[in-house]
Amino acid sequence: MSAIAPVMAGPPTYNRPMAQLVPAERLVISVEEYAALLWRLVDSARLLNPLPDSVVGVKRSGLFPAVFLSHQLDLPLFTGAEAKSFPFPRLRLPLLTDTTAWTGESLRRIAARLERSGALPRVLVMFARADPLPPVDRLHYLETTMRIPRFWYEKPESIRRAGQAAGPGDEEEL
């Protein structure tokens, strides 16, 4: 088990050179890189003008960043499923978050629900597809990428490098 720097030590730096990844390699984000990206999300959210008054996380991968942002910014937390009953006008400026905006479909659907309630959501993700950028209004992102990132917490078969054979006990992807 590897040690992670304590939160009090300050935000770590994410500096993997995206352009140096070979085309067949999948982008796999380690726990240390993920922690650095979470802190960058916090810093980016603090730069929004006006500041958000709540955080909305997209199920599944967006919930952890949403919880982290909610705690660090001291804002109420909602899930995308709760967007239909968003408490407008008490809250008006939700920050919709996820790890990745690839097609943007989930983000657009949840943002539309929030807008129908009267809110004006902004979207903040770790990664956005580079070409073309996903068509999401008010999209803010930390990095662009040419491939869908995978994260350390995903099942091993989903982060196997392209062309790598399955090992003993690995399940086939459905």
N, C-alpha and C positions, 0 to 999 in steps of 0.2 A: 504494500500500500504506500503510495507516495504522499508526502506531506504537502499541504497547500498553505501558502503564506496566509497568516491571519488577516482578517479584514482591516484591523487597525494599522497594518503595515502600509496601507494605501493601495490605490488601484494598480494592478499589474498592467503591463503593456502588451497589447496584441500587435505583433509586427511580422507575421508570416508573409513573405513576399508571394502574393497570389499569382503573379505572372510567371514564377519559376516552377509552378506545378506542371508536370507533363500531362498531355491531353488525356491519357488513359487513367490517370490517377484520380481517385475520388478525393474530394476535399473532406477530411475528417478532422473535426474540431476537438481538441483535447479538453479535459476539465480545466486546466490552467488557462487555456486560450478562451474558453467559455466565460470564466470568471472575469477576465480582462474585458471581454465584449460586454458583459453585464454592466461593468462600471462605465464603459463608454456610452451605453444606452442612458444611464443616469445622467452623465454629463451632457449628452445631447438633449435630453428632456428638459434639463434646467436652462437650456438656451432658447427654448421655444418661447415665442412672444405672441399672445399671452401664454402664461404657464397653464398646463393642464390642471383640471380640478378633480380628475379621477383617472383610473387605469382600467382598460378592458383587454383581457387576454384571449387569444384565439386558442381553442382546444387543440391539441395536446401540447405541441411544442411551444406555444406562446404563453402558456400558463405560468411556467417558472419565471421567465423574464417579467411577466406582469406582476407576480407576487414580489419579486425583488424590487421593481420600480415602485410599487405601492408602499413597501416598507421604507425604502430610502428617501422617497419624496413625501412620505406621510400623507398618502392619498387613499381614498376608498377604492376597493378592487371589485371588478365585475368580470364575469365571463362573457364570451360572445353570445352564449345562449340567453343571457339576461338582457341583451340589447333591446329586446321588444318591450321590456318594462323599465327602461332606463329612467331614473328620477329627474327628468327635466320638468320644470325650470331650475330646480335646486342645483343641479349640476349641468353645465353647458358645454364644457370643453374636454371631453374624454380623450385620452391617449390610447389608441388601439395599437397593440403590440403583438409581434410574432417573431420567430427566429428568422424566417425566410419569406420573401415575397417572390414567388416564381411566376405563376400565372396571375396572381392577385385576386383570384375568384373569391376565396374565403374573406379576404380583407374587404373587398368591394361589397359583398353581401352583408357583412356585419356593419360596415360604415353606413350603408343604405338604411339599415334598421335604426341606427342611432340618429341619422338625419331625419327619418320620419318622426322620431320622437321630439325633434326640434334641436337636437345637439349638433355641434360642429366638431366632428372627430378629426384628429390628426393621426397619422399612421407612422410608427417608428419600428423598424426591423433591423436585425443584425446584417442580413444579406439580402440583396435584390439581384434578380437576374440582370446580367449586363446588357444583353442584346437580343431582343429589345427589352427595355425596362418595362415592368408590368404596368398596365394602365390603371393606376390607383391614385385618386385625388389626394393631395396633401401628403404624399409619401416622402418620408425621410428615412435614410438608410446609412449604415456605417460603412459597408463594403459592397461592391458588386462582384459577381462571380459568373463564370460560364458553365458551372455545374452545380447541381443541388448539393449543398453541404450536408454532411452527416455528423452526428454528435456522439461523443463518447458513450452516452447512455443507451444508444440504439442497439438492437439485437445484432450479434456478430455478423450474421449473413447479410445485413443491410449495409455494412461498412467494409465488406470484402472488396479488395481492389478488382477492377474489371479484368476478367479472364482468369482470376484465381479460382482454383477448384475448391469445392466445399470440403471441409474436414470431417472426420468422424463425428457423428452426433449432430452435425449441422442440419437444420431443416431446410427444405426447399422453400423459396419465396413463392407466395400465392399470387 
